[in-house]
Amino acid sequence: MKFKFQEDNHGYGEDMGALLMFTGVILFVLIVTALTIKLRGN
């Protein structure tokens, strides 16, 4: 998917992509950590 604003504003689109990727990685790590703690707790 390509949005028009990304073509008009290349820097903004790249920053948003990096921010989303960064947030996704943090959420993934938090979820995995929570699951691990839950499994160890049982």
C-alpha positions in Angstrom: 0.0 0.0 0.0 1.3 3.4 -1.0 -0.2 6.6 0.3 0.0 9.9 -1.5 1.4 11.8 1.5 4.4 9.5 1.5 5.2 10.5 -2.0 4.7 14.2 -1.3 6.6 14.1 2.0 9.2 11.3 1.8 10.9 12.1 5.2 7.5 12.1 7.1 6.5 8.8 5.6 9.9 7.2 6.5 9.7 8.6 10.1 6.2 7.2 10.6 7.3 3.8 9.3 10.3 3.7 11.6 8.1 4.8 14.6 5.5 2.1 13.8 8.2 -0.6 13.5 9.8 0.6 16.8 6.5 0.5 18.6 5.6 -2.9 17.2 9.0 -4.3 18.4 8.4 -2.9 21.9 4.9 -4.3 22.0 6.1 -7.7 20.8 8.8 -7.8 23.5 6.3 -6.8 26.2 3.8 -9.5 25.1 6.5 -12.2 25.0 7.8 -11.2 28.4 4.3 -11.2 29.9 3.6 -14.7 28.4 6.9 -16.0 29.7 6.2 -14.7 33.2 2.7 -16.2 33.1 4.0 -19.6 32.0 6.7 -19.6 34.7 4.2 -18.5 37.4 1.9 -21.5 36.8 
